[in-house]
Amino acid sequence: MSPSRPTSRRVAIDALVRIDQGGAYANLVLAGMLDQARLSSEDRRFTTELVYGTTRMRRACDAAIEPYILGALDPPTRAALRLGAYQLLFLRTPPHAAVSATVDAVGRKTSGLVNAVLRRLAARPPTWPDVATRLSYPDWIFDRLCLDLGPEVAVAALEVMNQPPPVTERGDGYIQDLASQWVAAALEATDRERVLDVCAAPGGKATALAAGRATSSSAVVAADLRGSRALLLRRNVERLRSNVAVLRADGAQLPFRDGSFDRVLVDAPCSGLGALRRRPDARWRIEPDAIERLATLQRRLVDEAVRVLAPGAMLVYSVCTLSVLESTGVDDHLASVHPELVPAAPMEGPWIASGRGWLLLPQAAGTDGMYVLRLRRP
Ligand SMILES: C[S@@+](CC[C@H](N)C(=O)[O-])C[C@H]1O[C@@H](n2cnc3c(N)ncnc32)[C@H](O)[C@@H]1O
């Protein structure tokens, strides 16, 4: 007999318990557990789908099983029920397979309960109390985006961000979403221009900006505040043999003289509300007050970036979020403090105008959601 191999569903239940209980990051937990479980590549893919999908749809799954639960649930039983509900409601697994395979993955003690609840759920589709529950987002994210984008556009964005992202690979092998590739292109940097990327780790945009630059004097300068992030950036730069000079620096206090650069990118830390499909647990981690805090930092970063712009130079500010405060709110600040800056040419493609900047909705081209602002110093 071959040694017993844990099934995808059993690994998924263990991972879900660790993500939910210990606050572990979904991608990190899963990577370690998949290596240990020695699953086939097909089973690895399926387990990833189960864990990421169930994590995303946690709120909806809880609401769906809730009418059939009487007492408190221990964490593995709750994880198994969420997993079963996810397969039934969102993965469209045939009911018989979803129920029996999930029951097989739990211990004898709880298999009766899991079987009973999932069978009842399979027999009757859930009635959702509201749209935020059906789409499985915290109320504050749902409300924020409905206010900032309008309910129709927000719901379409939230629906798209429940789908796993496609993998897009650049010519040099770096995996990067198209939206980020378009942001790097938005700098329209030529080889001779002095380019600074203020918040650069892990280096996706900096290495894209350095493509075609060969001499050390034409290196893209890429900074990041945190040592561990700067290290990650350096590793990517080395792996891609990219002409990028890495430094650890605070973007709000840059070690450069006024007017030192022709192109400055501030790809600022943000709430990530446009890229929620990328990290399945992100929606449960972000705190509502993070937006205000991040917007304060973003305003400081752009102020400092403006200081190092040479005459005629261009500032590109980008965030992978859709909140007003972190997008047009930052531009409102720039317009009042630096009225001399003027908008550069419009963005082409699926971007829509948002004040003087440009918004890329996740539903427009199946990319991450982004906001970009391009301003020139005359
Ligand atoms: C959105 S990520 C940048 C992604 C990167 N541009 C890319 O395309 O791969 C934001 C980065 O800003 C960095 N950061 C946060 N605060 C900063 C600060 N005050 N100065 C410089 N970098 C900062 C974070 O460590 C993080 O790596």
The ligand as an ORCA input file, in Angstrom:
! r2SCAN-3c Opt
* xyz 0 1
  C       3.273     49.818     -3.806
  S       4.790     49.311     -3.156
  C       5.885     49.666     -4.488
  C       5.839     48.655     -5.616
  C       6.948     48.875     -6.638
  N       6.937     50.219     -7.165
  C       6.879     47.890     -7.791
  O       6.366     48.225     -8.865
  O       7.345     46.763     -7.633
  C       5.190     50.579     -2.017
  C       6.565     50.494     -1.410
  O       6.787     51.719     -0.692
  C       7.657     51.444      0.380
  N       7.580     52.575      1.335
  C       6.717     52.784      2.344
  N       6.962     53.961      2.923
  C       8.011     54.521      2.273
  C       8.751     55.726      2.426
  N       8.453     56.617      3.375
  N       9.783     55.960      1.575
  C      10.105     55.055      0.608
  N       9.437     53.899      0.431
  C       8.407     53.628      1.247
  C       7.173     50.111      0.908
  O       8.206     49.465      1.622
  C       6.805     49.371     -0.398
  O       7.860     48.570     -0.829
*
